[in-house]
C-alpha cells in the first residue's frame, strides 16, 4: 500500500521545512566540540532572569492544563499595546500565527501573495491547504509593494504576507511605504504583517503599526517572543487583529496551543524592558562587528535590520559545509533562491569573532 497516495496532491508536493540542526547533533556527527551556532537568529543573551523565575514558579502547577484563553498574557499585551483582549490571538510561536491565518481564511484554489526571498513558511502554509501562492519578484532582495499590490488585486488574492524586517534578507519597509500599500489595497484582502524582528529596528525606523488597526480592519500583526525576548524554545507568538478576524481564527486554533510555562515566561519577559534594551544594544554592536569584518574580507552583504545578516560567498553550500568543519554553524539560503548567499545570526562578541576567523581561514584555502 502506498500511503502517500492517500494525501492530496498539494500535500505530496510540499518540500518540508528544514530547521537548523542542534549543536549536540552536529558535534556528534563531526566529532568536534565547541561549535558556535549562528544559524537560527536566537538571542545570544538567553532570556530574561524574570522569565526564568516565572518558569520555575509555573512548573509547580504543570499537572494542570494551561489557560486556554491565555488571560494573563493577553492582559499584559493589552496593557502594553492598548489592544482589547478580543483583538489578541496567542500561538505556538509566530509560525502558528501565520499558519492559523492561512487555515482560517484560505481553501483550495484561493490565492496568497508574498515576495521572493521572504520567509519560507508563507508558501509552505499556503500550499498545505491547497491554496495558490503567488511569489512576486523582489527589488534588491526586498518587497516590491507596488508589484505585490497589483498581483493581489489582479489575482483576486485573499491574503498578502509582508515581513518587516524580512527574513532572511533583513530588508526593511518604512511606515510610509506600508501605509501607501494598505490604503491602496481593497479591504476584502487580508494582510499579515510579520514583525518577528520588530524589536531590533533602530529608533529612527520604528513605527506604531498597532495604531493602524482602526483604519485597517483587514490588518493582522504577527509578533513573537522567540527573538528579542529569548524564548525560542518555549514557542510563544501573538497577533493583533480585528475582533471578527480573531473570532474566526479562534475557531481553528487549538484550545491549549500555548503551554502554561510559556505563558508565564512571556508575561515576565514582556515586563523586562531592560533585557530587551540590552539585547538591542548587543545586536547593534555585533552587527557592526560582522559588517566591518565582511568589508575587510571584501565580501558583499545585504544591509539588515534584524539580528542576522545575509552575505554573498559564491558557492553557498560549499562554504556552509567548510564553516561547519571549522566549528561554526550558519544558515544556507539556497531554498530562498539565494544559492550564492549564507545567513549568519548575530552572536556574542567572541562568537562573531570565531565566525569571522573561520570565514577568513576558509576563504584563504
Secondary structure, 3 states (H helix, E strand, C coil): CCHHHHCCHHHHCCCCCCCCCCHHHHHHHHCCCCCEECCCCCCCCCCCHHHHHHHHHHHHHCCCCCCCCCHHHHHHHHHHHCCCHHHEEEECCHHHHHHHHHHHHCCCCCEEEEECCCCHHHHHHHHHCCCEEEEECCECCECCHHHHHHHHHHCCCCEEEEECCCCCCCCCCCHHHHHHHHHHCCCCCEEEEECCCHHHCCHHHCCCHHHHCCCCCCEEEEEECCCCCCCCCCCCEEEECCHHHHHHHHHHCCCCCCCHHHHHHHHHHHHCHHHHHHHHHHHHHHHHHHHHHHHHCCCCEECCCCCEEEEECCCHHHHHHHHHHCCEECEECHHHCCCCEEEEECCCHHHHHHHHHHHHHHHHC
